[in-house]
Amino acid sequence: MADARFLKEFLETHNAYRQKHSAPPLSLNDELNASAQTWADHLLSTRRMQHSNTGDGENIFNMSSSAPLQLTGKEAVDNWYGEVKNYNWSSPGFSDKTGHFTQVVWKESTDVGVGLATDRRTAFVVAQYRPAGNMNTVEYFKRNVLEAV
């Protein structure tokens, strides 16, 4: 389960990236935190990456190690945002190679929740966003995924 430090880093990292892309800051949402935690716990128990059926936007991060993990709230968000290098600004839209990045900076999303499940060797981080991003039309992407300033 995510502690206060993890939550703070997670939210601050999101909002720093969102600010770069002219998107307003996200707020942590207790309902989304609970839902994301439930799903993260499920993923750890099954050891399978799969999305939930919440209807909210969702990013999932997984890490495994032979050494004990000390995952921070920043690592998953940095990983998702790293997809920015694959985004085609001249042809806005959804891609499997950039969907995590676009959800992180999706301008119309206002709330986020996070869950962390770990057994110290494997970790799953689940972020759920409301309203969901990645609405698959060019116009939505033009309005919601803005170039960094």
N, C-alpha and C positions, 0 to 999 in steps of 0.2 A: 504494500500500500504506500502511496506517495506521502511523504512527510511534508511539513510546512516549507522546508528549504527547497525540496524538489518542486513543489507547486509554484513557489516564487520564481525559481530559475526558469521553469517551463513557461510561465506566463510572460515574464520579462523578455525572454528570448523571442517568443512569438511577436510581442509588441514592438521590439526593436526592428525585426524584419518587416513587420507591417508598416511601421513608420517610414522605412526606406521606400516603400511602394505606395505611399500616400493613402494607406488604409487606416481607419480608426482603430484604437486599441480594443482588444478583446477583454471581456470580463469573465472571471471564473464563475461557473454556474454549478451549484450544489447538486442539482438533479442530474446534470450531465456528468459530474464527477462520479456520482454513484453508479450511473449506467456504464460509464467507461471502466470503472473498477470491476464491476460484475463481469464485463466482457474480457478484461485483461486476465482475471482469475480463471475464466473459462479457457482462454487460449493457453495459459500455462498448464492447465490440467490435461488438455488434449495435445499440446505441443504442435499445434497447427495454426498457420497464418490464414485467417479468414475473416471477412467482414461480418458484422452483426446486421440485424434487420431493423435498426431503429428508425430509419428515415432521416436521421441527422447525417451530416458529413462526418467522415471518419478517416483518420490516419492510424496506421499500426506500425510499430517498430519492434524488432526482435533482435536480441543479442545473446550469444552463448560464449562461454569461455571455460577453459579448464581451471583457471584461477578464479577466486571469488570476485564477483562483479561489484563495482562501486559506481553504478549508473547515476548520472546527474540529470536534472531536468532540462539541461541545455542540449545534451547529446542527441536525443531523438529529433528535436526541432531542427538542429543543425543538419542532421542527416536528410530530413525532408526538404529543407530549404536548399540543400546542395543540388537538387534537381534543376534549379534555376538555369544552370549552364546548358540544359537541353531544351529550354523553352524557345519556341520559334515566334519571336515578337512580330514578325511580318505575316504570320499566319496563325492568329490566336485561336485557341481551342483546346480540347482535352486530348491528352496523350497519357498512356500508361507510364511513360518515362518522366512525366512532370506533374502528375495528379496530386502528389503530396505537397509539392511546392505551391501549386495554385490554390490548394485548400488553405494553406498557412496564410497566404496574403489575400485571400478572397475578401474583397472590400465589404460586401453586404453581410458577412458573418459577424455577429456581435458577441456571442458567448462561446466558451469552450469549457470542456471538462476533460479531466485526465485520470487514467487509472494506471497503476504500476503493479505488476505481479512478478515476483522473482523467488527463486529458490537458491539464490546466490551464484548459480552457475548458468542459469537461463533467465532472461527477463523479457517481458512483453510490456510495451507502453502503448496504450490506446488513448487517442484524442478524439473527442466527439465535438462537432461544431454545429451551431444553430444560428441562423438558418444555414442549411447545407450549401456548400459551394459546388463548383464543377458542374453547373448546369450547362448541358452540352449544346449550346448554340454560340456562334461566333459573337453575337451581340452581347451576351452575358459575359463572355471572357473579355471583350473590349472594355466593358464597364467595370469589371471587378479585378482584373489582373493587370495592374499598371506597372510600367517600367520604373526601375529604381531612379530616384532623383539624387 
